Amino acid sequence: MLEVGDIVESKSGHDAKKFFVVVATLNEKYVLIADGWTRKLDSPKQKNVRHIRLVKKAESTQTYVDDKSIADELAKLDIV
């Protein structure tokens, strides 16, 4: 199951092959994702967990407090 802070890649939709951070879990089927650029924390995208794949599990101390921290984390991984 995906957790807040996990880095994921979209497998389908207009955002396919883009990377995001899980910012909330709604239930076992849906999560909210943001990337800090086009999808910000104040308007995250709802995504079906079947349409994303896990890239990196969240570290227990990892927190994202703003859009810049999300964008910086994705940029550090050289996956954007």
PDB file of N, CA, C and O in Angstrom:
ATOM      1  N   MET A   1       0.843  -1.191   0.000  1.00  0.00           N
ATOM      2  CA  MET A   1       0.000   0.000   0.000  1.00  0.00           C
ATOM      3  C   MET A   1       0.883   1.247   0.000  1.00  0.00           C
ATOM      4  O   MET A   1       1.922   1.292   0.659  1.00  0.00           O
ATOM      5  N   LEU A   2       0.454   2.238  -0.739  1.00  0.00           N
ATOM      6  CA  LEU A   2       1.206   3.487  -0.828  1.00  0.00           C
ATOM      7  C   LEU A   2       1.002   4.328   0.422  1.00  0.00           C
ATOM      8  O   LEU A   2      -0.067   4.324   1.032  1.00  0.00           O
ATOM      9  N   GLU A   3       2.063   5.053   0.788  1.00  0.00           N
ATOM     10  CA  GLU A   3       2.022   5.907   1.968  1.00  0.00           C
ATOM     11  C   GLU A   3       2.381   7.328   1.588  1.00  0.00           C
ATOM     12  O   GLU A   3       2.965   7.568   0.531  1.00  0.00           O
ATOM     13  N   VAL A   4       2.034   8.264   2.443  1.00  0.00           N
ATOM     14  CA  VAL A   4       2.377   9.665   2.221  1.00  0.00           C
ATOM     15  C   VAL A   4       3.891   9.786   2.160  1.00  0.00           C
ATOM     16  O   VAL A   4       4.604   9.259   3.013  1.00  0.00           O
ATOM     17  N   GLY A   5       4.376  10.492   1.134  1.00  0.00           N
ATOM     18  CA  GLY A   5       5.811  10.683   0.954  1.00  0.00           C
ATOM     19  C   GLY A   5       6.430   9.772  -0.083  1.00  0.00           C
ATOM     20  O   GLY A   5       7.551  10.020  -0.526  1.00  0.00           O
ATOM     21  N   ASP A   6       5.726   8.717  -0.483  1.00  0.00           N
ATOM     22  CA  ASP A   6       6.245   7.820  -1.517  1.00  0.00           C
ATOM     23  C   ASP A   6       6.345   8.557  -2.853  1.00  0.00           C
ATOM     24  O   ASP A   6       5.499   9.392  -3.174  1.00  0.00           O
ATOM     25  N   ILE A   7       7.378   8.243  -3.620  1.00  0.00           N
ATOM     26  CA  ILE A   7       7.528   8.805  -4.953  1.00  0.00           C
ATOM     27  C   ILE A   7       6.996   7.783  -5.945  1.00  0.00           C
ATOM     28  O   ILE A   7       7.364   6.609  -5.904  1.00  0.00           O
ATOM     29  N   VAL A   8       6.122   8.244  -6.841  1.00  0.00           N
ATOM     30  CA  VAL A   8       5.443   7.358  -7.785  1.00  0.00           C
ATOM     31  C   VAL A   8       5.555   7.903  -9.204  1.00  0.00           C
ATOM     32  O   VAL A   8       5.834   9.083  -9.418  1.00  0.00           O
ATOM     33  N   GLU A   9       5.332   7.015 -10.165  1.00  0.00           N
ATOM     34  CA  GLU A   9       5.287   7.392 -11.575  1.00  0.00           C
ATOM     35  C   GLU A   9       3.902   7.074 -12.107  1.00  0.00           C
ATOM     36  O   GLU A   9       3.363   5.998 -11.849  1.00  0.00           O
ATOM     37  N   SER A  10       3.331   8.001 -12.842  1.00  0.00           N
ATOM     38  CA  SER A  10       2.028   7.788 -13.452  1.00  0.00           C
ATOM     39  C   SER A  10       2.185   6.847 -14.641  1.00  0.00           C
ATOM     40  O   SER A  10       3.072   7.039 -15.473  1.00  0.00           O
ATOM     41  N   LYS A  11       1.327   5.829 -14.723  1.00  0.00           N
ATOM     42  CA  LYS A  11       1.385   4.867 -15.822  1.00  0.00           C
ATOM     43  C   LYS A  11       0.364   5.159 -16.907  1.00  0.00           C
ATOM     44  O   LYS A  11       0.490   4.649 -18.020  1.00  0.00           O
ATOM     45  N   SER A  12      -0.642   5.966 -16.607  1.00  0.00           N
ATOM     46  CA  SER A  12      -1.683   6.232 -17.594  1.00  0.00           C
ATOM     47  C   SER A  12      -2.235   7.636 -17.427  1.00  0.00           C
ATOM     48  O   SER A  12      -1.997   8.297 -16.415  1.00  0.00           O
ATOM     49  N   GLY A  13      -2.966   8.076 -18.421  1.00  0.00           N
ATOM     50  CA  GLY A  13      -3.553   9.403 -18.410  1.00  0.00           C
ATOM     51  C   GLY A  13      -2.665  10.406 -19.107  1.00  0.00           C
ATOM     52  O   GLY A  13      -1.614  10.045 -19.637  1.00  0.00           O
ATOM     53  N   HIS A  14      -3.078  11.671 -19.114  1.00  0.00           N
ATOM     54  CA  HIS A  14      -2.291  12.701 -19.792  1.00  0.00           C
ATOM     55  C   HIS A  14      -0.976  12.985 -19.076  1.00  0.00           C
ATOM     56  O   HIS A  14      -0.078  13.602 -19.651  1.00  0.00           O
ATOM     57  N   ASP A  15      -0.854  12.542 -17.829  1.00  0.00           N
ATOM     58  CA  ASP A  15       0.374  12.735 -17.063  1.00  0.00           C
ATOM     59  C   ASP A  15       1.244  11.471 -17.032  1.00  0.00           C
ATOM     60  O   ASP A  15       2.085  11.329 -16.144  1.00  0.00           O
ATOM     61  N   ALA A  16       1.054  10.564 -17.977  1.00  0.00           N
ATOM     62  CA  ALA A  16       1.823   9.320 -18.022  1.00  0.00           C
ATOM     63  C   ALA A  16       3.322   9.620 -18.095  1.00  0.00           C
ATOM     64  O   ALA A  16       3.753  10.564 -18.757  1.00  0.00           O
ATOM     65  N   LYS A  17       4.091   8.803 -17.407  1.00  0.00           N
ATOM     66  CA  LYS A  17       5.558   8.882 -17.347  1.00  0.00           C
ATOM     67  C   LYS A  17       6.064  10.104 -16.589  1.00  0.00           C
ATOM     68  O   LYS A  17       7.233  10.466 -16.723  1.00  0.00           O
ATOM     69  N   LYS A  18       5.209  10.747 -15.794  1.00  0.00           N
ATOM     70  CA  LYS A  18       5.635  11.853 -14.942  1.00  0.00           C
ATOM     71  C   LYS A  18       5.695  11.355 -13.503  1.00  0.00           C
ATOM     72  O   LYS A  18       5.010  10.401 -13.133  1.00  0.00           O
ATOM     73  N   PHE A  19       6.521  12.013 -12.701  1.00  0.00           N
ATOM     74  CA  PHE A  19       6.758  11.585 -11.332  1.00  0.00           C
ATOM     75  C   PHE A  19       6.101  12.535 -10.347  1.00  0.00           C
ATOM     76  O   PHE A  19       6.038  13.745 -10.568  1.00  0.00           O
ATOM     77  N   PHE A  20       5.611  11.960  -9.253  1.00  0.00           N
ATOM     78  CA  PHE A  20       4.869  12.697  -8.244  1.00  0.00           C
ATOM     79  C   PHE A  20       5.204  12.167  -6.865  1.00  0.00           C
ATOM     80  O   PHE A  20       5.834  11.121  -6.713  1.00  0.00           O
ATOM     81  N   VAL A  21       4.766  12.916  -5.861  1.00  0.00           N
ATOM     82  CA  VAL A  21       4.860  12.484  -4.464  1.00  0.00           C
ATOM     83  C   VAL A  21       3.444  12.295  -3.945  1.00  0.00           C
ATOM     84  O   VAL A  21       2.573  13.130  -4.189  1.00  0.00           O
ATOM     85  N   VAL A  22       3.215  11.209  -3.236  1.00  0.00           N
ATOM     86  CA  VAL A  22       1.907  10.967  -2.613  1.00  0.00           C
ATOM     87  C   VAL A  22       1.783  11.926  -1.431  1.00  0.00           C
ATOM     88  O   VAL A  22       2.611  11.909  -0.520  1.00  0.00           O
ATOM     89  N   VAL A  23       0.745  12.759  -1.449  1.00  0.00           N
ATOM     90  CA  VAL A  23       0.551  13.726  -0.370  1.00  0.00           C
ATOM     91  C   VAL A  23      -0.585  13.334   0.568  1.00  0.00           C
ATOM     92  O   VAL A  23      -0.704  13.891   1.660  1.00  0.00           O
ATOM     93  N   ALA A  24      -1.420  12.383   0.157  1.00  0.00           N
ATOM     94  CA  ALA A  24      -2.503  11.898   1.017  1.00  0.00           C
ATOM     95  C   ALA A  24      -3.042  10.592   0.447  1.00  0.00           C
ATOM     96  O   ALA A  24      -2.984  10.352  -0.759  1.00  0.00           O
ATOM     97  N   THR A  25      -3.561   9.760   1.327  1.00  0.00           N
ATOM     98  CA  THR A  25      -4.251   8.553   0.885  1.00  0.00           C
ATOM     99  C   THR A  25      -5.724   8.731   1.223  1.00  0.00           C
ATOM    100  O   THR A  25      -6.072   9.070   2.354  1.00  0.00           O
ATOM    101  N   LEU A  26      -6.589   8.503   0.237  1.00  0.00           N
ATOM    102  CA  LEU A  26      -8.027   8.665   0.452  1.00  0.00           C
ATOM    103  C   LEU A  26      -8.642   7.362   0.953  1.00  0.00           C
ATOM    104  O   LEU A  26      -9.453   7.359   1.879  1.00  0.00           O
ATOM    105  N   ASN A  27      -8.243   6.257   0.328  1.00  0.00           N
ATOM    106  CA  ASN A  27      -8.672   4.922   0.738  1.00  0.00           C
ATOM    107  C   ASN A  27      -7.729   3.938   0.067  1.00  0.00           C
ATOM    108  O   ASN A  27      -6.676   4.345  -0.424  1.00  0.00           O
ATOM    109  N   GLU A  28      -8.071   2.665   0.030  1.00  0.00           N
ATOM    110  CA  GLU A  28      -7.174   1.670  -0.565  1.00  0.00           C
ATOM    111  C   GLU A  28      -7.081   1.789  -2.085  1.00  0.00           C
ATOM    112  O   GLU A  28      -6.183   1.197  -2.684  1.00  0.00           O
ATOM    113  N   LYS A  29      -7.977   2.535  -2.723  1.00  0.00           N
ATOM    114  CA  LYS A  29      -7.978   2.660  -4.183  1.00  0.00           C
ATOM    115  C   LYS A  29      -7.426   3.984  -4.703  1.00  0.00           C
ATOM    116  O   LYS A  29      -6.935   4.037  -5.831  1.00  0.00           O
ATOM    117  N   TYR A  30      -7.494   5.041  -3.917  1.00  0.00           N
ATOM    118  CA  TYR A  30      -7.135   6.364  -4.418  1.00  0.00           C
ATOM    119  C   TYR A  30      -6.159   7.092  -3.500  1.00  0.00           C
ATOM    120  O   TYR A  30      -6.218   6.977  -2.276  1.00  0.00           O
ATOM    121  N   VAL A  31      -5.253   7.850  -4.136  1.00  0.00           N
ATOM    122  CA  VAL A  31      -4.321   8.709  -3.419  1.00  0.00           C
ATOM    123  C   VAL A  31      -4.343  10.084  -4.071  1.00  0.00           C
ATOM    124  O   VAL A  31      -4.826  10.244  -5.192  1.00  0.00           O
ATOM    125  N   LEU A  32      -3.821  11.067  -3.364  1.00  0.00           N
ATOM    126  CA  LEU A  32      -3.632  12.404  -3.914  1.00  0.00           C
ATOM    127  C   LEU A  32      -2.142  12.589  -4.165  1.00  0.00           C
ATOM    128  O   LEU A  32      -1.319  12.263  -3.310  1.00  0.00           O
ATOM    129  N   ILE A  33      -1.790  13.119  -5.356  1.00  0.00           N
ATOM    130  CA  ILE A  33      -0.395  13.274  -5.720  1.00  0.00           C
ATOM    131  C   ILE A  33      -0.116  14.713  -6.143  1.00  0.00           C
ATOM    132  O   ILE A  33      -1.003  15.415  -6.629  1.00  0.00           O
ATOM    133  N   ALA A  34       1.138  15.143  -5.949  1.00  0.00           N
ATOM    134  CA  ALA A  34       1.574  16.480  -6.355  1.00  0.00           C
ATOM    135  C   ALA A  34       3.015  16.391  -6.822  1.00  0.00           C
ATOM    136  O   ALA A  34       3.757  15.493  -6.425  1.00  0.00           O
ATOM    137  N   ASP A  35       3.406  17.350  -7.686  1.00  0.00           N
ATOM    138  CA  ASP A  35       4.790  17.373  -8.147  1.00  0.00           C
ATOM    139  C   ASP A  35       5.510  18.683  -7.821  1.00  0.00           C
ATOM    140  O   ASP A  35       6.708  18.808  -8.073  1.00  0.00           O
ATOM    141  N   GLY A  36       4.799  19.647  -7.270  1.00  0.00           N
ATOM    142  CA  GLY A  36       5.409  20.908  -6.890  1.00  0.00           C
ATOM    143  C   GLY A  36       5.468  21.926  -8.013  1.00  0.00           C
ATOM    144  O   GLY A  36       5.724  23.102  -7.753  1.00  0.00           O
ATOM    145  N   TRP A  37       5.240  21.516  -9.256  1.00  0.00           N
ATOM    146  CA  TRP A  37       5.268  22.440 -10.398  1.00  0.00           C
ATOM    147  C   TRP A  37       3.860  22.618 -10.943  1.00  0.00           C
ATOM    148  O   TRP A  37       3.228  23.648 -10.707  1.00  0.00           O
ATOM    149  N   THR A  38       3.369  21.632 -11.664  1.00  0.00           N
ATOM    150  CA  THR A  38       2.044  21.750 -12.266  1.00  0.00           C
ATOM    151  C   THR A  38       0.945  21.331 -11.307  1.00  0.00           C
ATOM    152  O   THR A  38      -0.154  21.884 -11.339  1.00  0.00           O
ATOM    153  N   ARG A  39       1.226  20.380 -10.473  1.00  0.00           N
ATOM    154  CA  ARG A  39       0.276  19.934  -9.439  1.00  0.00           C
ATOM    155  C   ARG A  39       0.833  20.324  -8.088  1.00  0.00           C
ATOM    156  O   ARG A  39       1.793  19.727  -7.599  1.00  0.00           O
ATOM    157  N   LYS A  40       0.223  21.331  -7.489  1.00  0.00           N
ATOM    158  CA  LYS A  40       0.709  21.873  -6.230  1.00  0.00           C
ATOM    159  C   LYS A  40      -0.045  21.240  -5.060  1.00  0.00           C
ATOM    160  O   LYS A  40      -1.048  20.551  -5.246  1.00  0.00           O
ATOM    161  N   LEU A  41       0.458  21.490  -3.859  1.00  0.00           N
ATOM    162  CA  LEU A  41      -0.168  20.936  -2.655  1.00  0.00           C
ATOM    163  C   LEU A  41      -1.596  21.438  -2.449  1.00  0.00           C
ATOM    164  O   LEU A  41      -2.426  20.726  -1.883  1.00  0.00           O
ATOM    165  N   ASP A  42      -1.890  22.655  -2.901  1.00  0.00           N
ATOM    166  CA  ASP A  42      -3.239  23.184  -2.706  1.00  0.00           C
ATOM    167  C   ASP A  42      -4.251  22.652  -3.726  1.00  0.00           C
ATOM    168  O   ASP A  42      -5.454  22.870  -3.580  1.00  0.00           O
ATOM    169  N   SER A  43      -3.759  21.946  -4.771  1.00  0.00           N
ATOM    170  CA  SER A  43      -4.665  21.322  -5.741  1.00  0.00           C
ATOM    171  C   SER A  43      -4.056  20.008  -6.256  1.00  0.00           C
ATOM    172  O   SER A  43      -3.720  19.901  -7.436  1.00  0.00           O
ATOM    173  N   PRO A  44      -3.916  19.019  -5.378  1.00  0.00           N
ATOM    174  CA  PRO A  44      -3.321  17.746  -5.802  1.00  0.00           C
ATOM    175  C   PRO A  44      -4.266  16.966  -6.715  1.00  0.00           C
ATOM    176  O   PRO A  44      -5.473  17.207  -6.742  1.00  0.00           O
ATOM    177  N   LYS A  45      -3.689  16.032  -7.455  1.00  0.00           N
ATOM    178  CA  LYS A  45      -4.470  15.209  -8.380  1.00  0.00           C
ATOM    179  C   LYS A  45      -4.881  13.918  -7.690  1.00  0.00           C
ATOM    180  O   LYS A  45      -4.062  13.265  -7.042  1.00  0.00           O
ATOM    181  N   GLN A  46      -6.140  13.555  -7.827  1.00  0.00           N
ATOM    182  CA  GLN A  46      -6.606  12.264  -7.332  1.00  0.00           C
ATOM    183  C   GLN A  46      -6.235  11.214  -8.368  1.00  0.00           C
ATOM    184  O   GLN A  46      -6.499  11.394  -9.557  1.00  0.00           O
ATOM    185  N   LYS A  47      -5.624  10.118  -7.926  1.00  0.00           N
ATOM    186  CA  LYS A  47      -5.161   9.099  -8.870  1.00  0.00           C
ATOM    187  C   LYS A  47      -5.480   7.717  -8.317  1.00  0.00           C
ATOM    188  O   LYS A  47      -5.309   7.451  -7.127  1.00  0.00           O
ATOM    189  N   ASN A  48      -5.948   6.845  -9.203  1.00  0.00           N
ATOM    190  CA  ASN A  48      -6.205   5.452  -8.862  1.00  0.00           C
ATOM    191  C   ASN A  48      -4.857   4.760  -8.676  1.00  0.00           C
ATOM    192  O   ASN A  48      -3.961   4.938  -9.501  1.00  0.00           O
ATOM    193  N   VAL A  49      -4.697   3.983  -7.620  1.00  0.00           N
ATOM    194  CA  VAL A  49      -3.408   3.334  -7.348  1.00  0.00           C
ATOM    195  C   VAL A  49      -3.032   2.330  -8.432  1.00  0.00           C
ATOM    196  O   VAL A  49      -1.855   1.994  -8.564  1.00  0.00           O
ATOM    197  N   ARG A  50      -3.983   1.848  -9.200  1.00  0.00           N
ATOM    198  CA  ARG A  50      -3.667   0.939 -10.310  1.00  0.00           C
ATOM    199  C   ARG A  50      -2.978   1.667 -11.453  1.00  0.00           C
ATOM    200  O   ARG A  50      -2.359   1.031 -12.305  1.00  0.00           O
ATOM    201  N   HIS A  51      -3.078   2.991 -11.482  1.00  0.00           N
ATOM    202  CA  HIS A  51      -2.530   3.778 -12.573  1.00  0.00           C
ATOM    203  C   HIS A  51      -1.195   4.423 -12.242  1.00  0.00           C
ATOM    204  O   HIS A  51      -0.699   5.247 -13.010  1.00  0.00           O
ATOM    205  N   ILE A  52      -0.608   4.059 -11.107  1.00  0.00           N
ATOM    206  CA  ILE A  52       0.704   4.563 -10.732  1.00  0.00           C
ATOM    207  C   ILE A  52       1.574   3.414 -10.256  1.00  0.00           C
ATOM    208  O   ILE A  52       1.076   2.376  -9.820  1.00  0.00           O
ATOM    209  N   ARG A  53       2.899   3.618 -10.349  1.00  0.00           N
ATOM    210  CA  ARG A  53       3.814   2.606  -9.835  1.00  0.00           C
ATOM    211  C   ARG A  53       4.767   3.260  -8.851  1.00  0.00           C
ATOM    212  O   ARG A  53       5.153   4.417  -9.019  1.00  0.00           O
ATOM    213  N   LEU A  54       5.140   2.520  -7.834  1.00  0.00           N
ATOM    214  CA  LEU A  54       6.043   3.003  -6.801  1.00  0.00           C
ATOM    215  C   LEU A  54       7.461   3.094  -7.349  1.00  0.00           C
ATOM    216  O   LEU A  54       7.957   2.139  -7.946  1.00  0.00           O
ATOM    217  N   VAL A  55       8.111   4.226  -7.153  1.00  0.00           N
ATOM    218  CA  VAL A  55       9.498   4.418  -7.559  1.00  0.00           C
ATOM    219  C   VAL A  55      10.413   4.340  -6.347  1.00  0.00           C
ATOM    220  O   VAL A  55      11.458   3.691  -6.394  1.00  0.00           O
ATOM    221  N   LYS A  56      10.017   5.009  -5.250  1.00  0.00           N
ATOM    222  CA  LYS A  56      10.837   5.045  -4.037  1.00  0.00           C
ATOM    223  C   LYS A  56       9.936   5.188  -2.822  1.00  0.00           C
ATOM    224  O   LYS A  56       9.060   6.052  -2.778  1.00  0.00           O
ATOM    225  N   LYS A  57      10.163   4.326  -1.834  1.00  0.00           N
ATOM    226  CA  LYS A  57       9.416   4.416  -0.581  1.00  0.00           C
ATOM    227  C   LYS A  57       9.868   5.633   0.207  1.00  0.00           C
ATOM    228  O   LYS A  57      11.023   6.050   0.115  1.00  0.00           O
ATOM    229  N   ALA A  58       8.967   6.191   0.969  1.00  0.00           N
ATOM    230  CA  ALA A  58       9.281   7.350   1.804  1.00  0.00           C
ATOM    231  C   ALA A  58      10.159   6.930   2.963  1.00  0.00           C
ATOM    232  O   ALA A  58       9.983   5.855   3.537  1.00  0.00           O
ATOM    233  N   GLU A  59      11.109   7.791   3.300  1.00  0.00           N
ATOM    234  CA  GLU A  59      11.884   7.579   4.508  1.00  0.00           C
ATOM    235  C   GLU A  59      11.016   8.001   5.681  1.00  0.00           C
ATOM    236  O   GLU A  59      10.177   8.892   5.547  1.00  0.00           O
ATOM    237  N   SER A  60      11.210   7.375   6.819  1.00  0.00           N
ATOM    238  CA  SER A  60      10.332   7.632   7.963  1.00  0.00           C
ATOM    239  C   SER A  60      10.380   9.087   8.423  1.00  0.00           C
ATOM    240  O   SER A  60       9.411   9.588   8.993  1.00  0.00           O
ATOM    241  N   THR A  61      11.505   9.771   8.177  1.00  0.00           N
ATOM    242  CA  THR A  61      11.623  11.158   8.619  1.00  0.00           C
ATOM    243  C   THR A  61      11.294  12.162   7.522  1.00  0.00           C
ATOM    244  O   THR A  61      11.353  13.370   7.751  1.00  0.00           O
ATOM    245  N   GLN A  62      10.953  11.680   6.347  1.00  0.00           N
ATOM    246  CA  GLN A  62      10.715  12.550   5.191  1.00  0.00           C
ATOM    247  C   GLN A  62       9.359  13.239   5.294  1.00  0.00           C
ATOM    248  O   GLN A  62       8.332  12.575   5.431  1.00  0.00           O
ATOM    249  N   THR A  63       9.353  14.570   5.230  1.00  0.00           N
ATOM    250  CA  THR A  63       8.099  15.319   5.190  1.00  0.00           C
ATOM    251  C   THR A  63       8.198  16.397   4.130  1.00  0.00           C
ATOM    252  O   THR A  63       9.268  16.964   3.907  1.00  0.00           O
ATOM    253  N   TYR A  64       7.102  16.673   3.490  1.00  0.00           N
ATOM    254  CA  TYR A  64       7.033  17.699   2.470  1.00  0.00           C
ATOM    255  C   TYR A  64       6.078  18.777   2.957  1.00  0.00           C
ATOM    256  O   TYR A  64       4.873  18.547   3.068  1.00  0.00           O
ATOM    257  N   VAL A  65       6.612  19.937   3.243  1.00  0.00           N
ATOM    258  CA  VAL A  65       5.796  21.001   3.825  1.00  0.00           C
ATOM    259  C   VAL A  65       5.345  22.030   2.802  1.00  0.00           C
ATOM    260  O   VAL A  65       4.412  22.789   3.058  1.00  0.00           O
ATOM    261  N   ASP A  66       6.003  22.063   1.636  1.00  0.00           N
ATOM    262  CA  ASP A  66       5.613  23.028   0.615  1.00  0.00           C
ATOM    263  C   ASP A  66       5.956  22.484  -0.769  1.00  0.00           C
ATOM    264  O   ASP A  66       6.595  21.441  -0.903  1.00  0.00           O
ATOM    265  N   ASP A  67       5.518  23.212  -1.791  1.00  0.00           N
ATOM    266  CA  ASP A  67       5.739  22.775  -3.168  1.00  0.00           C
ATOM    267  C   ASP A  67       7.221  22.724  -3.525  1.00  0.00           C
ATOM    268  O   ASP A  67       7.646  21.856  -4.288  1.00  0.00           O
ATOM    269  N   LYS A  68       8.002  23.639  -2.985  1.00  0.00           N
ATOM    270  CA  LYS A  68       9.433  23.665  -3.281  1.00  0.00           C
ATOM    271  C   LYS A  68      10.128  22.410  -2.775  1.00  0.00           C
ATOM    272  O   LYS A  68      11.004  21.874  -3.454  1.00  0.00           O
ATOM    273  N   SER A  69       9.754  21.934  -1.595  1.00  0.00           N
ATOM    274  CA  SER A  69      10.392  20.718  -1.067  1.00  0.00           C
ATOM    275  C   SER A  69      10.057  19.498  -1.917  1.00  0.00           C
ATOM    276  O   SER A  69      10.894  18.608  -2.071  1.00  0.00           O
ATOM    277  N   ILE A  70       8.858  19.440  -2.465  1.00  0.00           N
ATOM    278  CA  ILE A  70       8.475  18.341  -3.360  1.00  0.00           C
ATOM    279  C   ILE A  70       9.268  18.430  -4.658  1.00  0.00           C
ATOM    280  O   ILE A  70       9.843  17.439  -5.109  1.00  0.00           O
ATOM    281  N   ALA A  71       9.300  19.622  -5.260  1.00  0.00           N
ATOM    282  CA  ALA A  71      10.019  19.812  -6.515  1.00  0.00           C
ATOM    283  C   ALA A  71      11.505  19.525  -6.341  1.00  0.00           C
ATOM    284  O   ALA A  71      12.123  18.912  -7.211  1.00  0.00           O
ATOM    285  N   ASP A  72      12.083  19.962  -5.226  1.00  0.00           N
ATOM    286  CA  ASP A  72      13.507  19.717  -4.967  1.00  0.00           C
ATOM    287  C   ASP A  72      13.796  18.229  -4.822  1.00  0.00           C
ATOM    288  O   ASP A  72      14.807  17.746  -5.332  1.00  0.00           O
ATOM    289  N   GLU A  73      12.932  17.502  -4.141  1.00  0.00           N
ATOM    290  CA  GLU A  73      13.133  16.062  -3.958  1.00  0.00           C
ATOM    291  C   GLU A  73      13.069  15.324  -5.299  1.00  0.00           C
ATOM    292  O   GLU A  73      13.890  14.445  -5.561  1.00  0.00           O
ATOM    293  N   LEU A  74      12.115  15.672  -6.132  1.00  0.00           N
ATOM    294  CA  LEU A  74      12.011  15.037  -7.442  1.00  0.00           C
ATOM    295  C   LEU A  74      13.213  15.398  -8.316  1.00  0.00           C
ATOM    296  O   LEU A  74      13.708  14.555  -9.064  1.00  0.00           O
ATOM    297  N   ALA A  75      13.681  16.632  -8.226  1.00  0.00           N
ATOM    298  CA  ALA A  75      14.845  17.049  -9.017  1.00  0.00           C
ATOM    299  C   ALA A  75      16.116  16.341  -8.552  1.00  0.00           C
ATOM    300  O   ALA A  75      16.975  16.025  -9.375  1.00  0.00           O
ATOM    301  N   LYS A  76      16.251  16.088  -7.256  1.00  0.00           N
ATOM    302  CA  LYS A  76      17.429  15.387  -6.727  1.00  0.00           C
ATOM    303  C   LYS A  76      17.568  13.976  -7.287  1.00  0.00           C
ATOM    304  O   LYS A  76      18.677  13.464  -7.441  1.00  0.00           O
ATOM    305  N   LEU A  77      16.447  13.364  -7.586  1.00  0.00           N
ATOM    306  CA  LEU A  77      16.464  11.981  -8.039  1.00  0.00           C
ATOM    307  C   LEU A  77      16.776  11.854  -9.520  1.00  0.00           C
ATOM    308  O   LEU A  77      16.894  10.737 -10.024  1.00  0.00           O
ATOM    309  N   ASP A  78      16.912  12.965 -10.231  1.00  0.00           N
ATOM    310  CA  ASP A  78      17.174  12.939 -11.676  1.00  0.00           C
ATOM    311  C   ASP A  78      16.149  12.124 -12.436  1.00  0.00           C
ATOM    312  O   ASP A  78      16.493  11.399 -13.370  1.00  0.00           O
ATOM    313  N   ILE A  79      14.876  12.240 -12.037  1.00  0.00           N
ATOM    314  CA  ILE A  79      13.830  11.485 -12.704  1.00  0.00           C
ATOM    315  C   ILE A  79      12.810  12.398 -13.357  1.00  0.00           C
ATOM    316  O   ILE A  79      11.862  11.925 -13.984  1.00  0.00           O
ATOM    317  N   VAL A  80      12.992  13.684 -13.218  1.00  0.00           N
ATOM    318  CA  VAL A  80      12.025  14.628 -13.775  1.00  0.00           C
ATOM    319  C   VAL A  80      12.458  15.029 -15.164  1.00  0.00           C
ATOM    320  O   VAL A  80      11.780  15.822 -15.817  1.00  0.00           O
TER     321      VAL A  80
END
